[in-house]
Amino acid sequence: MFENNILIFNPGWDENATNLDPYDDVRVIQEHLKKGCVTLTSEADPNTSGPAHITLTDPDGNNILIDQHR
């Protein structure tokens, strides 16, 4: 999926993939980033719920995946 470095964040999970409550939905994170003028390389549909992901690239060229599984 990604050829270079990547950082992955999973809203709603801890480091052992155990569910966390409460947590910020990926669509809330997306809205916050866009309000801060952060350019996303892929976006989640804001009219959906459940699993979704967004991607962006940091200033050093590293890909960041925010991947929500629930």
Residue pairs with C-beta under 8 A, 6 or more apart in sequence:
2 63
2 65
4 61
4 62
4 63
5 61
5 62
5 63
6 62
6 63
6 64
6 65
7 58
7 62
7 63
7 64
7 65
8 64
8 65
8 66
8 67
9 64
9 65
9 66
9 67
10 17
10 66
10 67
10 68
10 69
11 23
11 24
11 25
11 26
11 29
11 66
11 68
12 19
12 20
12 21
12 23
12 68
12 69
12 70
13 19
13 20
13 69
14 20
19 70
25 49
25 68
26 44
26 52
26 53
26 54
26 66
26 67
26 68
27 44
27 46
27 48
27 49
27 52
29 54
29 66
30 40
30 43
30 44
30 46
30 54
30 66
31 46
33 40
33 54
33 56
34 40
38 56
39 56
39 57
40 54
40 55
40 56
41 55
41 56
41 57
41 63
42 53
42 54
42 55
43 54
44 52
44 53
44 54
44 68
45 52
50 68
50 70
51 68
51 69
51 70
52 68
53 65
53 66
53 67
53 68
54 65
54 66
55 63
55 64
55 65
55 66
56 63
56 64
57 63
57 64
58 64
